[in-house]
Structures are given as structure tokens and as C-alpha cells.
Amino acid sequence: MLRRPSLGWSALLLLLSCSALAAPLQAQRNHEDYDDIDPWVGVRTEEGPDSGAVAGFLAALATSNPLVCQLAVGAVGNNWHDWNDGEGPETLEGDVASQLARETLGHRVTDPRALNLLADGLGNRNACVRRAAARMLGRSQAPEAVRQLRTGLRDTDPLIREAAALGLAEAEDAGSFPDLAKALGDDKPAVIRMAAFALGELEDARAVKPLEQLLRSSEAGIRATAAWALGDLEDIRAVDGLAPLVRDRDARVRIAAVHALGDIEDYRATGALTEALRDQDVAVRRAAAEALGDVEDRKAGSALARAIDDRDPVVRRLAAQALGNLDNLKHAPPRLIAALADADPELRIITAKSLGDIGDSTAVPALGKAYTSPDPRLRFAVVRALADIDDRRGTQVLDLARQDPDRIVRRVASEALKDRHDDHDDDQ
């Protein structure tokens, strides 16, 4: 078992108020891009929170409203090093102290005693506190933090094992692969699920086979997480295992499988994704339309054209957008061209863009008619589309658009005509 803290939460809060915020200068770091110049390198203070600050933060989370706790942990986990520096003009009276504390908590934890407190937090009965401890340990990048997480993955308490797996997902430490792969054999579904998630975050191709085995789990949550993780790996070997899951009895699993197939972007998934485009669950249909646009297989053209008649407006828009992404689609489906006159203004705009991407000149008359719209956004999309289609009928509309009441539309039309005239001069 991991060591439990001996201090009470009230004492830990006191430590937070007394913790020092000053930090020494930090050595300069190497940059991958020589053009990425940062005038603050070597000067900016970036020392992370000490044990008092960490203890107080966890204590505050434990006593806060669950929703507030989740929001706070999400900010620490997702916006690391992205706090506003110093006192800005929007600072309210009395905010300075909390801003300084927030800035400190925004840096990575390296203090050994603070790391011990976070390790103890992995076993807290409050799920939000466990998440905070796992994220902060995982993002520490200190070798001791990774060691604590690997130790936690072998703890007798399943809550600690689950949180440790989450922390290793945050750490993205390649050396943790054997530990996480072994955790897939845990007797607790929550631990298996989190270990699968962590393996996806590692993006290690060795995880394909063990994750595929989880696709046959009796637990829907495990099947879904394994599918998401395989999508993160983007390995085409997983397509055959994922494709049958578009017919899974659980909608969460179907959605995860569809997203994964879209991330992998292999044409062999087209059949399964077009099947998912007819799913009863609207979230599955939305995911399928988007995924087909990612796969870019022109064989999906007919199915996507039919999806423009879906009862859900998002599916219809995503289908129209996906049609513009398909590889070597030489002819625009008539249903897509007809969508230029649809009652949905967003669908009309997306359709115009997709028609420009396809480049089929048979769409020029319909685009010219759509240019008469009072919506400047649609006129802009039409002009951009006509600029991409080499057709003299489009040139006439572009010439008219040079006098458009909207300044942006006029500019784009003028630029398109100039490019067209320059290309004509080059051909002579």
C-alpha cells in the first residue's frame, strides 16, 4: 500500500497559506526549432508548487462542490503552463494573491515531499482528488513521479491502480508499457479500462494486439476504451477488429469504433462506416459521416449523398462536408448540388465549399444561382468555389462579384480573376 498522509486537511490548508512563491532562475532549455525564440528563456521563474501548496490544493478540492472540483482539475490538467502571467488590467481587487498561487500550481511538481503527497492522493476516496493527484504526478516529468505511478499500478487498492494508470497516461512514459500491458489482466474493469486508455496515449504499436483482445470483452466500457485507444494508435492492423463493432449492442462502443476507424483512415473501413451512417443513434451517424470524410474513399460518395437527406441537420452538414474531402471524386452527386438551395443556411455554405473542392464544372450554373443569395457568407463560399473551377461561366460570376456589396467578397473575386488572367497569359 502507498503511504497515507499523516497531516489533517486543516493543517494542510495552513501550509498552503504559508508556502513561498519565489523561485530561482532556471537554466535555458534547448528548442527543436531554432526560429522559436523566447526572450524569457533562462529568466522566467518556473518552480512548481511545494508540498504545502499541493496539500492545500488537494484539500480545497476535497471540500469543494463536485462540479467545481472537476472544472478545477480540468484546468490544471489541460492548461499546464497556460495561466496569465502577473497582474493584468482585468484583475479584481484582492485577486493578486490567488493569481500568484494559481501561477505556482500551473508549473510541474518536482518537490519530493509534494510528489509523496500526490502519490498518497491516488488513494483518496474522492474521485476528483484522485484525478488531480494522477494528473499532477503524470505531468511532473520527474523520474520519482513515474516511479510512484508504476508502484501505484501494483497496489492492492484498485482505486490506486486505476488512478496510477491515469497518471501514466498523462506521463506518456514509454518505459511504462510493460506495466500497463500487464494491467490489462487486472481483475477490476475500471483498472483495465484506464490501462487501455494509457496504452493509447503512449502510441506504441506493440499495444495493438493486447488492445484488440479487449474488443471482445463482456464489459462495454472496456470495449469502448480499447476502441478509442486503437484509434489513437492509428495502426491499420486494427481495422479488421474494429469494423464489427459498428454493430455492437452498446452505442458507446459503436461511437468509439467509428471514431477509431476514422482516425486510422484506411479504405477498408469504408463498408463498416457506410453501414454506421444508417445507425438509429444520431451520435453514431454523425461520427460516421465525419469519419468517412477522414478516410476519403470515393466509394463512400453515394452513401454520403443519401445522408444529406438525414433527419439530423448535423449529419446532413457533415455528409456534405465529407463529400468534398473524398479522393478523386470527379463528379459532384446531384443531391449535393441540390443542397445549394436547401433551407439550412449552414448546409448551403458547406455545400458550396465542397463543390469547389470537387471541382466539377456541372455545378457552375447552380453556384451562379446561389450567388444571388442575400447572405454574404454564402456568396463568399460561392466565389471561392468558382475560383477553384476552371469554367468561363464561373468567370462571368466572378466578374459580377467584383462589385459585390461585401468588401471581403469583392476582394476574393478580384484576386480570383487576377489569378485566372495571369494563368491565361502564361499559357499564351
N, C-alpha and C positions, 0 to 999 in steps of 0.2 A: 504493500500500500504506500501511496505517496504521503509525505509528511503533511500534517494538518497544521494550520497556523495556531499559535498559542495566544495571540492578541485578540481581544474583543473588537467588534466593529467600531464601537465608540472610540476606543483608543486609536484605531487605525485612522479614523477621521481626523483626530487631533494631529496625527503625524502628517497628514496632507497639508494642513494649515501651516505647519512649521517647516515644510520641505523647502530647500533652497532651489531657486530657479536659475541661478547664474551658471554659465558653462564656459569652459576654456575654449580657446581657438582650436579648430580641427584642421588636420593636415589636408592638403589638396588631394583630390581624387583624380584618377585617370578617366578620360572620356573616350568613348568609342568613336565619336565624330569630332574631328579637330575643329570643325566650324561651330561647334556647340560651345560658345564662350559664355561663361558665367562670371560676372565681376565679383560675385560673393564667394567664389570658391576659395577655401582656405581662411575665410574670415567669418562666415556665417556660423553662429553658435547652434549646434545641433545635438547637444547632450540630451539623452532621453530621461524619462522620469525615474526618480529613485524609489526606494521601497515605500516611503511614506506616501508619495503621490499615487503609486499603483494601488496601495492598500486603501487609500481614501476613495479612489475612483471605483474600485470594486464594491466597497461598502455603500457608496452612493447608488450604484446600480442595483444592489440587492434590496434597497428600501424604496426604490422608485416605482412608479406605475409601469406595468409590463410593456406597454406601448412605448413609453418614453425610454425605457431601458433598451428596447430593440432599436429605436432611432439613434440613440447614443452609440451603441455598439456598431451599427452600420456606418456611422460617420467615422469612427476610429478605424474600422476595417477597410473602408472604401476610399477614404480621402487622406491617407497617410501622407504626411509632409505637405498637405494642401490647405493648411489653415492660413487665414490672413495674418501677415506679419505686422506686429506692432499695433499702435493705436491709429485707427483710420478715422476719417471725418464722420463715419456713421456710428461711432462709439457712443453709447449712452453713458450718462453719469454713473459711476460706480462699476463700469464694465471692465476696467483695466486689469484688475486682479484676476478675474476669471479668464480674460484673454490670455494672460501670461501662463496660467495653469493649463489652459487648452493647448497653447503652443507647445508646452513641455510634453503633454500627453501625446501630441502629434508625432513625436520622434520615437524612434525604435528603442525598445527597452534593452539595456545592456547591463545594468546594475545587478550583480549576483543575487543580492537579497530580494530585489524586485522580481527577478526571474523565479526564485523559490516561491514567492507569494503567488505568482501566476500559476506555477505548477500545482500548488495547493488548490487554487481556484478551479482547476479542472474537475474536481470532485464536488463542487458546490451544488447544493440541491436546487438552486435557482438556475434554470436553463440559460437565461440571458447572461448571467455571470460566467457560466462555463464557456459560453460562446466568446465573451470578451477575453477571458483568460487564454483561450485557444488561439484567437486571432492575434493577440498581442505577443504571445510566445512564438507563433509561427512567423510573424513579421519581424521578429527581433534580429534574425540572421546571425545571432551569436551561437557558436558551437554548443554552448551549455544549454541553450534553449532547445535545440534539436535533440540533444541527449535526453532532456526532461520529457520531451514529447514521445520519443521512442520508448522510454521507460514506462510512460503512462499507457502506451499501447499494449503493454503486458500486465497491467494492473488487474487485480481481482475484481475491482469495481467496474461494471460495464459502462457506467456514466463517464468514468475517467477514460476508458478505452475509446469511447465514441468521441469525446472532446479532443483527445490526443490525435485521433485520425483527422479531425477537422484542422487542428493546428498544423499537422504535417501537410495538409492540402494548401494551407496558407504559405508554408515554408517553401514548397515546391523543391524539396531537397531530394536529388536523385538517389542519394545513398540510402534513403528510407524505403526504396522499392521492395526489398525482401521483407521488411517488417509489415508493410501494407499488404503485400500479396499474401502473407501468412494470415493476416487479419481477416481475409475473405473467408476463412474457415471458422470464424468465431461462431459461438452458439447463440449470439444475440443479433437479431436482424438489424437493429439500429447501428451496431458496430460494423457489420458487413456493408451496409449501405454507405456509411461515411468513409470506410476504407476504399470502396469502389469510386466514390467521388474524388478522393485524394489521388488515386491512381490516374484518373482522367486529367487532373491538374498537373501531374508530373509529365504527361505527354510522352510516356515511354512505350515504345511499340511492343515491348515484352508483355504489356498488360492486356493485349488484345485477346489472347486465348483464355486467361482466367476470367476476364470480364464477359466474354461470350458464354462461358459456362453459367454465369449468373442470370443470363437471359431466360433460362429455364427454371428459375427459382419459383417456388409457390407463393412468395411474397411479392405483391405488385410493386411495393416501394423499392425493393431490390432490383426488380426487372427494369423499372423506370430509371433508376440511378445508373445502372450498368449501361443502359442505352445512351443516356446523356454523356457518360464518361467515354464511351466508344466514339461518340460524335466529336468529343474534344481531341481524341487521338487522330481522327481523320485518316484512318487506315482502311483501304478498300477491302481488306480481308474480312472486315466486319459486316459488309453489306449482306451477305447470304444469311447471317444470323439475325440481322436486324429486320430484314424485309418481312418475315412472317408476323412480326409484332405489330404491323399496321392493322392486324385483325384481332389484336389482344382484347380480352373482355373488359379491361380497365382502360378508361380514356386517358389516364395519366401516362400509361405505358405507350399507348398509340401516339400520343403527342411527342413523347421523348424519342420514340423510334423515328418518327417523321423528321424531327429536327436533326437527329443524328445523321440520317440519310442525306439531308440537305447539306450538312456540314462536310460530309465525305465527298460529295459532288461526283459520284460515279454513275455513269449512264445506266448501269444495271439496276439501279433503284427506280428507274422511271415507271415501270409497271406497278410496283408497290405504291408509289406516290400518287399515280393517277387513280388507283383504287381508293386511296385515302381521301382523294378530292371529292368522293361521294359519301364520306362518313356522315353519320347522323349528328355527331358532335361538331358544333361550329368551330371550336378551337382546333380540332384536328384538320378540318377543311382549310382553315386559314394557314395553318402550319404547312400543309401540303402544297398549297398554291405558292407560298414563298419558297419552299424547298425546291419545287420544280424550276423556279427561276434561277436558283443557285446551281442546279445540276445542268441546266442549259441544253437539254436534249430536245432537238426539234420534233421528235416523235411525240412529245407531250403537247404539241400545238393544238390538236383537235380537242383534247380534254380541257385544256385551259380556255379555249374559245367557248366551250359549253359552260364552263364555270362562270363566265361573265353574266349568265342568267341566274346565278345563285341567289337565294333569298337574302343572304347576308351582304351588306354593302362592302365590308372589308374584304371578303372573299372575292367579290367582283373586281375590286380595285387591284388586289394582289395578283389576280389572274391576268388582268390586262398588263400589269407591270411585268410579270414573268414572261409574257409573250414577246416583249421587246428584248428580253435577255437571251432568248433561245439562239443557239448557234446555227448559222446558215439557213435561217428561215427566210426563204426568198419571196414568199407571197404572204401578205397580211391576211389573216382569216376575215371573211366578210363580217362576222359578228363583231370583231374588233373595230373595223371601220365604222360600223353602225353605231358603236358606243360613243362616237364623237357627238351624237345628238341625244345622248342619254340625259335623263333628268338630273342625275347626280353630277354636280359641277366638278367634284374631285376626280371622278371617273373620266370625265371628258378630258381633263388636263393630262392625266396619266396616259390615256389612250393616245393623245397627240404625241407625247414623248415616245411612246413605244412604236408608233408608226414611223417616226423619224429614225429610230434605231433599226427598224426592219429595212427601211429604205425602198419600199415597194411603190412605184410610181402610180399604181392604180388607186392609191389612196389620196392622190393630189386633189382631185375635184372635191372630195369630202372635206379635206383640210381647208381648201379655199372657202368653202361654205362656212366652216366653223370659224373662220377668221372674222366673220361678221358679228360675232358674239360681243355683247357689251362688257364681258369680263376680260379685263386686261391680262390676267394670268393665263387664260386660255389663248388669247391672241399671241402672247409671248411664246407659249408652247407650240402653237401652230407655226409661227415664224421660224423657231428653232428646228422644227421638223422639216419644213420646206427647205431650209438651208442645207439639210443633210440629204435631200432627194434631188438628184440632177434631172430636172424636168422644166421645160420652158414655161409651162403653165404655172409652176410654182414661182418662177421668176416674176411673172406678172403680179402675183400676190405680194411678193417681197417689195416690188416697186411701189405698190399701193401702200404698203406698211411703212414706207419711209415718211409718210405724212400722218402716221397714227397719232392720236391724241396723247398716248402714253409715251413718255420720254424713253423709257427702257426699251419698249417695243421698237421705237424708231431707230434707236442705236443698233440693236441686234439686226434689224432688217438692213440697215446701211452697211454694216460690217459683212453680212452675208452676200450682198450684191457686189461689194468690192472684191471679196474673195472669188466670187464667180467670174467677174470681169478679168481679174488677174489670171485665173486659170485659163480663160479663153485666149488671152493674149499670149500665154506661154505655149498654147497649142498651135499657134499660127507661126 
